[in-house]
Amino acid sequence: MAPPTARGPRPPARPPQRAGQPGRGGVGPWAPQRGGRAAERGAARRGGARRAMAAAAATAAGRARRGTPMFSKELTSKKRDEFEDILEERRLSSDLRYAMKCYTPVIYKGLSPCKPNAIKSVVLQSEQVQYVIKQLAKEMGESPDIIQEEAVEILDEMGHSMQLGTVRFFAFTLSKIFKQLFQRVCVNEEGMQRLQHAIQEHPVVLLPSHRSYVDFLMLSYLLYTYDLALPVIAAGIDFLGMKIVGELLRRAGAFFMRRSFGGNRLYWAVFAEYVKTMLRNGYAPIEFFLEGTRSRTAKTLTPKFGLLSIVMEPFFKREVFDTYLVPISISYERILEESLYAYELLGVPKPKESTSGLLKARRILSDNFGTIHIYVGQPVSLRTLASGRINLCPYNLVPRHLPQKPTEDIQEFVSDVAYKMELLQIENMVLSPWVLVAAVLLQNLPAMDFELLIEKTVWLKGLTQTFGGFIEWPDNLCAKKAVMSGLTLHSNIARLIDGHVVLNDKGVEDGAVGEIVFKRALVILMCSTYRNQLLNVFVRPSLVALALQMTRSFRKEEVYSSFSFLRDVFCDEFIFFPGISLKDFEEGCFLLTKCDAIQTTQQEIYPTDKGSVVVSFLSAMFRPFVEGYQLIFRYLSKETKEAFTEKQFIPGVRNYVFQLLEKGTTQCYEALSSDMQKNALAALVQLGAVKKKKMSNGFSYSVNQEAIHKILDVFDARTPVQKPVAARL
């Protein structure tokens, strides 16, 4: 049953425009007055951008329908869209006029959106929810009315209640805040053009990267700026604990989900139907984070499949013709929560979301957080991805309202799509000069000559571009000024003293040894957050470089065996598409050949004389992960308990590493990170060296000591890696 809608003639496609542009509510007395040279330059840039957008519009739908193979990745450099600063107009015009502009977004097939309460009624009366209510009433011996009341309570807790007045309040408030916090907020206007067309054609799912709480606020602000339909956003139930703020977020389009459903069939049925109802009827784009939570390390987290599976189901059941998935990359020159994340990784509990905490955080308004880049990717057609791969016949044999467990093929498909979307996010992440500076600096602690740092940064810039990295270098800024600009913005992490750059661990010499280790770890983890943004570009060639060092052999088959082993060990640390280890190896070799670091024959790989610098740099960049995993594995090799929980493992390994750092036995501060510790444990579970068992209150783990020692021997290059069975090179 569909919600009440009013069909009208489908409106003609029109390019998204910001307040103050012709054809929008910003004309006439509401139009922002621009003046001076800055205004002329902005108008000229936008003129070129819009001409490009008009050309892109003609082919956008065709490209989306054609799609690309699931595993494809371009290894040659590609032209990327240009960026436009959306805060430029905000600084030159009234925020109140912007907030009160005529907001008339084009929506899916011209449907008039129904009210939030109407959606709740449709969900409650749906065959799927009613079926589960009757089943539970029968099993529990309860009246269906009692179960239905529980479903109503779930919907009231969960559902959004978007109101234009609240949206305008956020538009006004966020304009003030963003202008205070950020120098620029840059977006690719061609991407907004593609998104505008996609919203009119089929239901749209927005899949942004997740590095900060700012992500979902910024995305809604962006869509409002371009007069596009605002998304409904999946948010954690924690936000409801924030008085006033939680309700404001609900009225701005947030719907709330519990962190765990705990096998609650009614909650799952109501939640799934709520999401699918909004998707089927094109009420608004649906937005959620594939990573599930904010990445504390700036590395992309492995995807969660639950919500993605839900939004795909209407297509599988032929309730919609197609669904567009839109990967969105949000890159921060400086992350608002950088110090908070470092504390969390070192075991300091995360502060609970609260209104008082938000008010205390207002002191950050006096800080400068640089530039945000938002890259809206090409909409990906679910129909194209599924073509020739998914058999939808099983869905035709069962009534739609009956719950169905996804087949193995469907589960594998959902997993592949999730990884593809995350890899597309990674591909369009923007790297600032500071990312390069952080990567160089961490390899040259405790101090580095400023001129040498500039030289190495310029060298790394060239290597990053050769590997396909997306660097946004400030216009007409020489290398010295670009590096100095990064040091100024990140003065809490590094500083220039007497011609040398050092980490800003002021006061580290004071206090007990343990306190010194903690303070140094804090600043190293903050700095590594920015270096980590570079690792996505370098991971495949770097693993080839590490494999060359591990095998000490030039035979391609042996190098590939070591590469495959490292890829399996770091499968939770970095994002790899499932099942294409050989293709990743070939990509790594291709990139190293491209920069003349190696030469390859049919059976062998040779490092070149020129390539020793590149291979050494790449190996050093990933050394913290190799050494960190070695320390964690050694800790587990001494584990005497028959079984332990994650809550016991994390403090145990942290204390072990802490003691080694205090003694000076290791300098691997990153091994203190709870993120690395959890990923290493997950890798050992997948490698069969640790057994994971589900308990009533979570999971327990037990160690296979023989397997752990074998893995350690491979890491220490004492034993060769077992060759993959089907390594056809």
ZAMARGU-4260 file (C-alpha; in steps of 0.2 Angstrom, whole numbers, plus 5000, padded with zeros to 4 digits):
<rodrens>
0) 5000/5000/5000 | 5007/5017/4995 | 5006/5033/5004 | 4994/5046/4998 | 5003/5056/4984
5) 4998/5068/4971 | 5005/5065/4953 | 5008/5080/4942 | 5017/5082/4926 | 5035/5078/4927
10) 5045/5095/4928 | 5058/5098/4916 | 5076/5095/4921 | 5085/5111/4928 | 5102/5113/4934
15) 5104/5115/4953 | 5106/5133/4958 | 5111/5142/4974 | 5101/5156/4982 | 5103/5172/4972
20) 5104/5164/4955 | 5091/5167/4942 | 5076/5156/4942 | 5076/5154/4961 | 5069/5162/4976
25) 5085/5172/4978 | 5080/5184/4964 | 5073/5202/4966 | 5074/5209/4983 | 5081/5193/4991
30) 5095/5192/4979 | 5112/5193/4987 | 5122/5208/4980 | 5140/5203/4974 | 5153/5216/4971
35) 5171/5219/4968 | 5184/5208/4959 | 5181/5193/4970 | 5163/5193/4964 | 5168/5194/4946
40) 5181/5180/4947 | 5167/5169/4956 | 5155/5173/4942 | 5167/5168/4929 | 5172/5152/4937
45) 5154/5147/4940 | 5150/5152/4922 | 5163/5139/4916 | 5157/5126/4929 | 5139/5128/4923
50) 5143/5126/4905 | 5152/5110/4910 | 5137/5105/4920 | 5125/5107/4905 | 5136/5096/4894
55) 5137/5083/4908 | 5118/5083/4910 | 5116/5077/4893 | 5125/5061/4896 | 5123/5059/4915
60) 5109/5047/4914 | 5116/5037/4900 | 5133/5034/4909 | 5123/5029/4925 | 5113/5016/4916
65) 5128/5009/4907 | 5138/5008/4923 | 5155/4999/4925 | 5161/4981/4929 | 5160/4978/4947
70) 5179/4975/4949 | 5185/4989/4937 | 5197/5003/4943 | 5205/5015/4931 | 5224/5015/4933
75) 5227/5029/4921 | 5225/5047/4927 | 5207/5054/4925 | 5200/5071/4924 | 5191/5076/4939
80) 5177/5089/4942 | 5182/5106/4947 | 5177/5113/4964 | 5167/5128/4969 | 5167/5136/4986
85) 5149/5138/4993 | 5154/5149/5007 | 5160/5163/4995 | 5142/5169/4992 | 5137/5166/5011
90) 5151/5178/5016 | 5144/5191/5004 | 5126/5190/5007 | 5113/5189/5021 | 5111/5172/5030
95) 5093/5176/5035 | 5089/5179/5016 | 5098/5162/5012 | 5088/5153/5026 | 5071/5161/5021
100) 5074/5158/5002 | 5060/5150/4991 | 5064/5132/4993 | 5056/5122/4979 | 5066/5106/4977
105) 5063/5094/4962 | 5058/5077/4969 | 5056/5059/4962 | 5045/5059/4947 | 5036/5075/4952
110) 5027/5067/4967 | 5021/5078/4981 | 5029/5072/4997 | 5018/5065/5010 | 5019/5070/5029
115) 5029/5060/5041 | 5014/5054/5050 | 5006/5047/5034 | 5022/5037/5031 | 5021/5029/5049
120) 5003/5024/5045 | 5008/5016/5029 | 5022/5006/5038 | 5010/5001/5052 | 4997/4994/5040
125) 5009/4986/5028 | 5007/4967/5025 | 5025/4964/5031 | 5023/4972/5048 | 5006/4965/5051
130) 5012/4948/5047 | 5026/4949/5060 | 5013/4956/5073 | 5002/4941/5070 | 5016/4929/5071
135) 5023/4936/5087 | 5005/4937/5095 | 5003/4918/5091 | 5020/4913/5098 | 5019/4924/5113
140) 5000/4921/5117 | 4997/4940/5117 | 4984/4950/5109 | 4989/4957/5092 | 4984/4974/5098
145) 4997/4974/5112 | 5010/4970/5099 | 5004/4983/5088 | 5005/4996/5102 | 5023/4991/5104
150) 5026/4994/5085 | 5018/5011/5087 | 5030/5015/5101 | 5045/5009/5090 | 5039/5021/5076
155) 5037/5036/5087 | 5055/5033/5094 | 5062/5030/5076 | 5053/5041/5064 | 5058/5058/5058
160) 5046/5073/5057 | 5055/5085/5045 | 5048/5102/5045 | 5053/5117/5034 | 5054/5129/5049
165) 5067/5118/5057 | 5077/5116/5041 | 5077/5135/5039 | 5083/5137/5057 | 5098/5125/5053
170) 5102/5134/5037 | 5104/5150/5046 | 5113/5143/5061 | 5125/5132/5051 | 5129/5146/5039
175) 5135/5156/5054 | 5145/5141/5061 | 5153/5135/5045 | 5159/5153/5041 | 5167/5154/5058
180) 5175/5136/5057 | 5180/5134/5039 | 5190/5144/5026 | 5181/5136/5012 | 5168/5122/5009
185) 5171/5116/4991 | 5160/5105/4981 | 5160/5098/4963 | 5145/5106/4955 | 5145/5093/4941
190) 5142/5081/4954 | 5127/5091/4960 | 5121/5091/4943 | 5122/5072/4941 | 5113/5071/4958
195) 5099/5082/4953 | 5095/5071/4938 | 5096/5055/4948 | 5084/5061/4961 | 5071/5064/4947
200) 5073/5047/4939 | 5074/5034/4952 | 5075/5032/4971 | 5092/5039/4978 | 5103/5032/4992
205) 5117/5044/4997 | 5132/5035/5004 | 5145/5048/5012 | 5161/5044/5020 | 5161/5047/5039
210) 5175/5056/5047 | 5166/5068/5058 | 5149/5073/5066 | 5149/5087/5053 | 5146/5075/5039
215) 5128/5074/5039 | 5125/5092/5044 | 5136/5098/5030 | 5127/5086/5017 | 5110/5093/5021
220) 5116/5111/5021 | 5124/5107/5004 | 5107/5100/4996 | 5097/5115/5004 | 5110/5127/4996
225) 5107/5119/4979 | 5088/5118/4981 | 5088/5099/4980 | 5077/5087/4991 | 5084/5085/5008
230) 5088/5068/5013 | 5081/5058/5028 | 5096/5052/5038 | 5099/5036/5048 | 5106/5042/5065
235) 5111/5033/5081 | 5099/5032/5095 | 5112/5041/5106 | 5107/5058/5099 | 5090/5056/5107
240) 5099/5058/5123 | 5103/5076/5119 | 5089/5087/5125 | 5082/5099/5112 | 5096/5095/5100
245) 5089/5077/5097 | 5072/5084/5093 | 5079/5097/5081 | 5088/5084/5072 | 5072/5073/5070
250) 5063/5089/5063 | 5078/5091/5051 | 5076/5074/5044 | 5085/5062/5055 | 5077/5045/5059
255) 5084/5035/5074 | 5090/5017/5074 | 5096/5007/5089 | 5114/5002/5089 | 5109/4984/5091
260) 5092/4975/5087 | 5097/4960/5098 | 5086/4948/5088 | 5071/4959/5091 | 5060/4953/5076
265) 5047/4967/5078 | 5060/4981/5078 | 5068/4974/5063 | 5052/4972/5053 | 5046/4990/5058
270) 5063/4998/5054 | 5066/4989/5038 | 5048/4993/5032 | 5050/5011/5037 | 5066/5013/5026
275) 5059/5003/5012 | 5042/5014/5012 | 5052/5030/5011 | 5063/5023/4997 | 5049/5015/4986
280) 5039/5031/4986 | 5053/5043/4983 | 5049/5053/4998 | 5067/5059/4999 | 5084/5053/4996
285) 5090/5041/5010 | 5107/5044/5018 | 5117/5033/5029 | 5135/5029/5032 | 5142/5012/5026
290) 5155/5012/5039 | 5142/5013/5053 | 5152/5025/5064 | 5165/5038/5062 | 5182/5033/5058
295) 5194/5038/5072 | 5209/5035/5061 | 5204/5043/5044 | 5205/5026/5036 | 5189/5019/5029
300) 5181/5006/5040 | 5175/4990/5033 | 5157/4991/5028 | 5141/4986/5037 | 5129/4977/5026
305) 5112/4979/5036 | 5105/4995/5029 | 5112/4992/5012 | 5103/4976/5011 | 5087/4984/5016
310) 5088/4998/5003 | 5091/4985/4989 | 5076/4974/4993 | 5063/4984/4984 | 5073/4982/4968
315) 5075/4963/4971 | 5056/4962/4974 | 5053/4972/4958 | 5044/4986/4968 | 5055/4999/4960
320) 5063/4998/4943 | 5080/5004/4949 | 5089/5013/4963 | 5104/5025/4962 | 5118/5023/4974
325) 5128/5039/4976 | 5146/5038/4984 | 5151/5054/4992 | 5168/5058/4998 | 5170/5071/5012
330) 5188/5077/5015 | 5194/5088/5030 | 5210/5098/5030 | 5208/5098/5048 | 5196/5086/5058
335) 5186/5094/5072 | 5187/5079/5083 | 5206/5075/5080 | 5211/5076/5098 | 5195/5068/5105
340) 5199/5053/5093 | 5217/5051/5099 | 5211/5050/5117 | 5198/5037/5112 | 5211/5026/5103
345) 5222/5027/5119 | 5207/5020/5130 | 5200/5036/5136 | 5181/5033/5136 | 5171/5043/5123
350) 5160/5057/5130 | 5142/5053/5130 | 5132/5064/5117 | 5124/5078/5127 | 5117/5096/5124
355) 5129/5102/5138 | 5144/5094/5129 | 5139/5102/5113 | 5138/5119/5122 | 5155/5116/5130
360) 5162/5112/5113 | 5158/5130/5106 | 5175/5135/5111 | 5181/5127/5095 | 5173/5142/5085
365) 5188/5152/5088 | 5199/5139/5079 | 5203/5137/5061 | 5199/5120/5053 | 5204/5125/5035
370) 5195/5118/5020 | 5182/5104/5017 | 5181/5096/5000 | 5165/5087/4996 | 5165/5076/4980
375) 5148/5069/4974 | 5152/5054/4964 | 5143/5047/4949 | 5127/5039/4953 | 5128/5020/4952
380) 5113/5010/4945 | 5109/4995/4956 | 5100/4988/4940 | 5116/4989/4930 | 5126/4981/4944
385) 5114/4966/4946 | 5112/4964/4927 | 5118/4946/4923 | 5123/4942/4940 | 5107/4941/4952
390) 5093/4929/4948 | 5077/4938/4955 | 5066/4923/4952 | 5066/4916/4970 | 5058/4933/4975
395) 5044/4930/4963 | 5040/4913/4971 | 5036/4920/4988 | 5023/4933/4993 | 5032/4950/4996
400) 5026/4952/5014 | 5034/4936/5020 | 5051/4938/5027 | 5065/4930/5017 | 5083/4926/5021
405) 5094/4932/5008 | 5102/4918/4997 | 5121/4917/4997 | 5122/4925/4980 | 5112/4940/4987
410) 5123/4941/5002 | 5139/4941/4991 | 5132/4954/4980 | 5127/4966/4994 | 5145/4964/5001
415) 5153/4967/4984 | 5142/4983/4981 | 5147/4989/4998 | 5165/4987/4995 | 5163/4995/4978
420) 5155/5010/4985 | 5169/5012/4998 | 5182/5011/4985 | 5173/5024/4975 | 5173/5035/4990
425) 5192/5032/4993 | 5195/5036/4974 | 5188/5054/4976 | 5195/5059/4993 | 5205/5075/4992
430) 5223/5076/4999 | 5229/5092/5006 | 5248/5097/5007 | 5248/5093/5025 | 5244/5075/5022
435) 5260/5074/5013 | 5270/5083/5026 | 5263/5072/5040 | 5268/5056/5030 | 5286/5063/5028
440) 5287/5070/5046 | 5282/5053/5054 | 5297/5044/5045 | 5309/5057/5052 | 5306/5059/5070
445) 5310/5067/5082 | 5315/5082/5071 | 5317/5086/5053 | 5326/5100/5044 | 5313/5112/5037
450) 5321/5114/5020 | 5323/5095/5018 | 5305/5093/5023 | 5300/5104/5009 | 5310/5094/4997
455) 5303/5078/5002 | 5285/5084/5002 | 5287/5090/4984 | 5295/5073/4979 | 5280/5064/4988
460) 5268/5075/4979 | 5274/5069/4962 | 5274/5051/4968 | 5256/5053/4974 | 5250/5060/4958
465) 5259/5046/4948 | 5249/5034/4959 | 5233/5043/4955 | 5231/5052/4971 | 5219/5067/4971
470) 5229/5082/4978 | 5222/5099/4979 | 5237/5111/4980 | 5233/5129/4984 | 5233/5140/4969
475) 5249/5149/4965 | 5257/5144/4981 | 5275/5139/4982 | 5280/5123/4991 | 5288/5132/5005
480) 5272/5143/5008 | 5261/5127/5006 | 5271/5117/5019 | 5271/5133/5031 | 5252/5135/5029
485) 5250/5117/5034 | 5261/5119/5050 | 5251/5135/5055 | 5235/5126/5053 | 5241/5111/5063
490) 5251/5120/5076 | 5244/5109/5089 | 5253/5094/5081 | 5269/5101/5074 | 5279/5117/5075
495) 5295/5125/5067 | 5309/5128/5080 | 5326/5134/5074 | 5325/5128/5056 | 5318/5111/5062
500) 5301/5104/5062 | 5296/5094/5078 | 5281/5087/5085 | 5272/5098/5097 | 5273/5087/5112
505) 5278/5102/5123 | 5279/5097/5141 | 5283/5078/5137 | 5299/5079/5147 | 5289/5083/5163
510) 5281/5070/5173 | 5282/5051/5176 | 5288/5040/5162 | 5270/5033/5159 | 5264/5051/5157
515) 5278/5055/5144 | 5273/5040/5134 | 5255/5044/5134 | 5258/5062/5128 | 5269/5057/5114
520) 5257/5044/5109 | 5243/5057/5108 | 5252/5068/5096 | 5259/5054/5085 | 5241/5047/5084
525) 5235/5064/5079 | 5248/5066/5066 | 5245/5048/5059 | 5227/5052/5056 | 5232/5063/5042
530) 5246/5052/5035 | 5233/5038/5035 | 5223/5048/5022 | 5238/5044/5010 | 5238/5025/5013
535) 5223/5022/5003 | 5233/5028/4988 | 5249/5018/4992 | 5243/5002/5000 | 5244/4991/4985
540) 5262/4996/4979 | 5267/4997/4997 | 5262/4979/5000 | 5272/4974/4985 | 5287/4983/4992
545) 5285/4975/5009 | 5283/4958/5000 | 5300/4961/4991 | 5308/4964/5007 | 5300/4949/5016
550) 5304/4936/5002 | 5322/4942/4998 | 5318/4934/4981 | 5314/4941/4964 | 5303/4926/4959
555) 5286/4934/4955 | 5277/4919/4962 | 5285/4920/4979 | 5283/4939/4980 | 5264/4937/4976
560) 5263/4924/4990 | 5270/4936/5002 | 5259/4950/4995 | 5243/4939/4997 | 5248/4935/5015
565) 5250/4953/5019 | 5234/4958/5011 | 5225/4944/5021 | 5233/4950/5037 | 5228/4969/5034
570) 5211/4965/5027 | 5202/4975/5041 | 5215/4988/5041 | 5213/4994/5023 | 5199/4992/5010
575) 5201/4978/4997 | 5188/4971/4985 | 5185/4953/4990 | 5192/4940/4980 | 5204/4950/4968
580) 5221/4948/4977 | 5230/4944/4960 | 5222/4960/4952 | 5228/4970/4967 | 5245/4963/4965
585) 5246/4968/4947 | 5240/4985/4951 | 5254/4987/4964 | 5267/4981/4951 | 5260/4992/4938
590) 5261/5008/4949 | 5279/5003/4954 | 5284/5001/4936 | 5276/5017/4932 | 5287/5027/4943
595) 5302/5016/4938 | 5304/5008/4955 | 5304/4990/4948 | 5306/4981/4932 | 5295/4965/4928
600) 5298/4950/4917 | 5286/4935/4915 | 5293/4926/4930 | 5303/4939/4940 | 5302/4957/4948
605) 5318/4967/4950 | 5319/4983/4960 | 5329/4996/4950 | 5343/5007/4957 | 5332/5022/4956
610) 5318/5013/4964 | 5327/5009/4980 | 5321/5026/4987 | 5303/5023/4983 | 5303/5005/4990
615) 5311/5011/5006 | 5299/5025/5008 | 5284/5014/5005 | 5290/5001/5017 | 5294/5014/5030
620) 5276/5021/5028 | 5268/5005/5032 | 5281/4999/5045 | 5270/5005/5060 | 5257/4993/5055
625) 5269/4978/5052 | 5278/4982/5069 | 5261/4985/5078 | 5254/4968/5072 | 5270/4959/5077
630) 5269/4966/5095 | 5250/4962/5096 | 5254/4944/5089 | 5268/4942/5102 | 5257/4947/5116
635) 5244/4934/5111 | 5258/4921/5109 | 5261/4923/5128 | 5242/4922/5131 | 5239/4908/5144
640) 5220/4910/5147 | 5209/4897/5138 | 5197/4911/5133 | 5196/4930/5134 | 5184/4944/5129
645) 5188/4959/5118 | 5186/4970/5134 | 5200/4960/5142 | 5211/4959/5127 | 5212/4978/5123
650) 5218/4984/5140 | 5230/4969/5141 | 5239/4972/5124 | 5239/4991/5128 | 5248/4988/5145
655) 5260/4976/5136 | 5265/4989/5123 | 5265/5003/5136 | 5278/4994/5146 | 5289/4991/5130
660) 5288/5009/5126 | 5293/5014/5144 | 5308/5003/5143 | 5313/5009/5125 | 5312/4992/5118
665) 5300/4998/5104 | 5296/5015/5096 | 5279/5009/5089 | 5267/5021/5098 | 5253/5017/5085
670) 5252/4999/5093 | 5243/5008/5107 | 5228/5012/5096 | 5213/5002/5100 | 5208/5002/5082
675) 5224/4993/5077 | 5222/4981/5091 | 5204/4976/5086 | 5209/4975/5067 | 5223/4963/5072
680) 5212/4952/5082 | 5199/4951/5068 | 5213/4947/5056 | 5219/4932/5067 | 5201/4926/5067
685) 5200/4926/5048 | 5217/4917/5047 | 5211/4904/5059 | 5224/4908/5072 | 5211/4914/5085
690) 5194/4906/5087 | 5179/4917/5090 | 5164/4910/5100 | 5147/4919/5102 | 5142/4920/5120
695) 5126/4926/5129 | 5134/4943/5133 | 5145/4945/5117 | 5160/4935/5110 | 5175/4926/5118
700) 5191/4922/5109 | 5204/4908/5111 | 5221/4907/5104 | 5229/4893/5093 | 5247/4895/5099
705) 5255/4885/5084 | 5246/4896/5071 | 5251/4912/5080 | 5269/4907/5080 | 5269/4902/5061
710) 5262/4919/5057 | 5275/4928/5068 | 5289/4918/5059 | 5282/4924/5042 | 5282/4942/5048
715) 5300/4940/5054 | 5304/4932/5037 | 5310/4916/5046 | 5299/4905/5036 | 5292/4908/5018
720) 5274/4910/5015 | 5264/4895/5009 | 5261/4898/4990 | 5243/4902/4985 | 5235/4887/4977
725) 5229/4896/4961 | 5242/4909/4958 | 5243/4910/4939 | 5255/4924/4936
</rodrens>
